[in-house]
Amino acid sequence: MTKKDAAWKDDKKIVADTISFNVGDFSEYEIGSLGGSVTLDLSKLKDEAKKSDLTFTQFKNQDKIHENSIKLLEATPAQLSELETVFTERDRENAKKEELNKISLMKTPDDITTWNAFTAGRAFYSIKDAAYNDVEKEFEEKQTGLKGKAIAAAKTKVAGAQPNAFAALLWQNFKSNEKINFKASTDEAKEIANIETEFRKKQ
């Protein structure tokens, strides 16, 4: 309505054109047997699961589509197990990355430790699989490098020391101070024995 002078004029216009709304693509869904509800098949569920950060329970309960889809899978235990495996493998891989990150933070001889001490109390190590082996291998390589650094530093210190420099220092204390009191391999033990020989010459 518009007003002109003292009179009102009806200027409404009726739009006869069709207006289209995009309500999304439902092509990935299919009609299931649960009262005509919309469901996803195993392949689509697995694709979603691989990209999801949800737990299996959260994934199942996020909406009726997923809840009903997984209920259908429960009739075929092998398919349900296949979907659950996606979550198990994803979580295992993420846990492996966390353990590898811990190892990457080991930078100095102060970080020399044993496998038992490193793994103690963490659930990841209750399963011995490929992921476990990958982390153990990385740990051993890191520890070998750190032990090599400690041996090299101790060797340099002994070689540069003046006569009688270690007169008031016990060999065991020197080993502890220099972080070379670890359980050594055959080659490492030989190098440490050579350091001890030079150390005692300067006591």
C-alpha positions as CSV (number, residue, x, y, z in Angstrom):
1,M,0.0,0.0,0.0
2,T,1.2,3.5,-0.8
3,K,-0.4,6.9,0.1
4,K,-0.9,9.7,-2.4
5,D,-2.5,12.8,-1.0
6,A,-5.4,11.6,1.1
7,A,-5.9,8.3,-0.7
8,W,-4.3,4.9,-0.3
9,K,-3.4,2.8,-3.3
10,D,-3.0,-1.0,-3.4
11,D,0.2,-1.6,-5.3
12,K,0.8,-5.2,-4.4
13,K,2.2,-7.4,-7.2
14,I,1.6,-11.1,-7.4
15,V,4.8,-13.0,-8.5
16,A,3.9,-15.9,-10.6
17,D,7.5,-17.1,-11.3
18,T,8.7,-20.4,-9.9
19,I,11.4,-20.1,-7.3
20,S,13.9,-23.0,-7.0
21,F,15.5,-23.9,-3.7
22,N,18.6,-26.2,-3.5
23,V,18.0,-28.7,-0.7
24,G,21.1,-30.8,-1.3
25,D,22.0,-33.9,-3.2
26,F,20.5,-37.1,-1.8
27,S,22.0,-39.3,-4.4
28,E,24.3,-41.0,-1.9
29,Y,21.4,-42.2,0.2
30,E,19.2,-45.2,-0.5
31,I,15.9,-46.3,0.9
32,G,16.4,-49.1,3.5
33,S,14.1,-51.6,5.0
34,L,13.5,-49.9,8.3
35,G,10.1,-48.4,7.6
36,G,11.3,-46.6,4.5
37,S,14.1,-44.7,6.3
38,V,17.1,-43.3,4.5
39,T,20.3,-45.4,5.0
40,L,23.9,-45.5,3.9
41,D,25.6,-48.7,2.6
42,L,28.8,-50.1,4.0
43,S,31.0,-48.5,1.4
44,K,29.7,-45.0,2.1
45,L,29.9,-45.5,5.9
46,K,33.5,-46.5,5.5
47,D,34.3,-43.5,3.4
48,E,32.8,-41.2,6.0
49,A,34.5,-43.0,8.9
50,K,37.9,-42.6,7.3
51,K,37.4,-38.8,7.4
52,S,35.8,-38.7,10.8
53,D,37.2,-37.7,14.1
54,L,34.3,-39.3,16.0
55,T,34.4,-42.5,18.0
56,F,32.4,-45.4,16.7
57,T,29.6,-44.8,19.2
58,Q,29.5,-41.0,18.3
59,F,29.5,-41.9,14.6
60,K,26.6,-44.3,15.0
61,N,24.5,-42.0,17.1
62,Q,25.1,-38.7,15.3
63,D,21.7,-39.0,13.5
64,K,19.0,-41.4,12.5
65,I,20.5,-42.1,9.1
66,H,23.7,-43.4,10.6
67,E,22.0,-45.2,13.5
68,N,19.6,-47.0,11.2
69,S,22.4,-47.8,8.7
70,I,24.5,-49.4,11.3
71,K,21.6,-51.3,12.7
72,L,21.2,-52.9,9.3
73,L,24.9,-53.9,9.4
74,E,24.4,-55.6,12.7
75,A,22.4,-58.3,10.9
76,T,25.7,-59.1,9.1
77,P,28.5,-59.3,11.8
78,A,31.3,-59.4,9.2
79,Q,30.2,-56.1,7.7
80,L,29.8,-54.5,11.1
81,S,33.3,-55.7,12.0
82,E,34.6,-54.2,8.8
83,L,33.3,-50.8,9.7
84,E,34.5,-51.0,13.2
85,T,38.0,-51.9,11.9
86,V,38.1,-48.5,10.1
87,F,37.9,-46.8,13.5
88,T,40.3,-49.2,15.2
89,E,42.9,-48.8,12.6
90,R,42.5,-45.0,12.5
91,D,42.8,-44.8,16.3
92,R,45.9,-47.1,16.2
93,E,47.6,-45.0,13.6
94,N,46.9,-41.8,15.5
95,A,48.3,-43.3,18.7
96,K,51.4,-44.4,16.8
97,K,51.9,-40.8,15.6
98,E,51.7,-39.6,19.2
99,E,54.3,-42.1,20.3
100,L,56.6,-41.2,17.4
101,N,56.3,-37.6,18.3
102,K,57.5,-38.4,21.9
103,I,60.5,-40.0,20.4
104,S,61.2,-37.1,18.1
105,L,61.4,-34.8,21.2
106,M,64.4,-36.8,22.5
107,K,67.3,-34.5,21.6
108,T,70.2,-34.9,24.1
109,P,71.9,-37.7,26.1
110,D,69.7,-36.7,29.1
111,D,66.9,-38.5,27.1
112,I,68.7,-41.8,27.1
113,T,66.3,-44.4,28.6
114,T,65.2,-48.0,28.2
115,W,62.4,-49.4,26.2
116,N,60.6,-50.6,29.3
117,A,60.9,-47.2,31.0
118,F,59.6,-45.4,27.9
119,T,56.6,-47.7,27.3
120,A,55.5,-48.2,30.9
121,G,51.9,-47.7,31.6
122,R,50.7,-46.8,28.1
123,A,47.9,-48.8,26.5
124,F,49.4,-48.5,23.0
125,Y,52.1,-51.1,23.9
126,S,49.6,-53.7,25.1
127,I,49.2,-54.8,21.4
128,K,52.3,-56.0,19.5
129,D,51.6,-55.3,15.9
130,A,53.1,-53.5,13.0
131,A,52.5,-50.1,14.6
132,Y,54.2,-51.4,17.8
133,N,57.2,-52.6,15.7
134,D,57.5,-49.2,13.9
135,V,57.7,-47.3,17.2
136,E,60.1,-49.7,18.7
137,K,62.4,-49.4,15.7
138,E,62.3,-45.6,15.8
139,F,63.0,-45.7,19.5
140,E,66.1,-48.0,19.1
141,E,67.5,-45.8,16.3
142,K,67.0,-42.6,18.4
143,Q,68.6,-44.2,21.4
144,T,71.5,-45.4,19.4
145,G,72.1,-41.9,18.2
146,L,71.9,-40.3,21.6
147,K,74.2,-42.9,23.1
148,G,76.7,-42.2,20.3
149,K,76.5,-38.5,21.2
150,A,77.2,-39.2,24.9
151,I,80.2,-41.4,24.1
152,A,81.7,-38.9,21.7
153,A,81.3,-36.1,24.3
154,A,82.9,-38.2,27.1
155,K,85.7,-39.2,24.8
156,T,86.4,-35.5,24.0
157,K,86.3,-34.6,27.6
158,V,88.8,-37.2,28.6
159,A,91.1,-36.5,25.7
160,G,91.3,-32.8,26.5
161,A,91.7,-33.2,30.3
162,Q,94.9,-32.3,32.1
163,P,97.0,-34.9,34.0
164,N,95.3,-35.6,37.4
165,A,92.2,-33.9,36.3
166,F,90.1,-36.8,37.6
167,A,92.0,-37.4,40.8
168,A,89.0,-36.7,43.0
169,L,86.4,-38.3,40.7
170,L,85.4,-42.0,40.6
171,W,84.9,-43.7,37.3
172,Q,81.3,-44.6,38.1
173,N,80.5,-41.0,38.9
174,F,82.1,-39.9,35.6
175,K,80.0,-42.4,33.7
176,S,76.9,-41.1,35.4
177,N,77.7,-37.5,34.8
178,E,78.5,-38.1,31.2
179,K,75.4,-40.2,30.6
180,I,77.4,-43.3,29.5
181,N,76.2,-45.6,32.3
182,F,73.6,-47.2,30.1
183,K,73.3,-50.9,29.1
184,A,75.8,-50.9,26.1
185,S,76.0,-52.9,23.0
186,T,79.2,-54.8,22.3
187,D,80.6,-51.9,20.2
188,E,79.5,-49.3,22.6
189,A,81.1,-51.2,25.5
190,K,84.4,-51.3,23.7
191,E,84.3,-47.5,23.2
192,I,83.4,-46.9,26.9
193,A,86.2,-49.2,27.9
194,N,88.7,-47.1,25.9
195,I,87.4,-44.0,27.6
196,E,87.9,-45.6,31.0
197,T,91.5,-46.4,30.1
198,E,92.2,-42.8,29.2
199,F,90.2,-41.6,32.3
200,R,92.3,-43.6,34.7
201,K,95.5,-42.3,33.1
202,K,94.4,-38.8,34.3
203,Q,93.3,-39.7,37.8
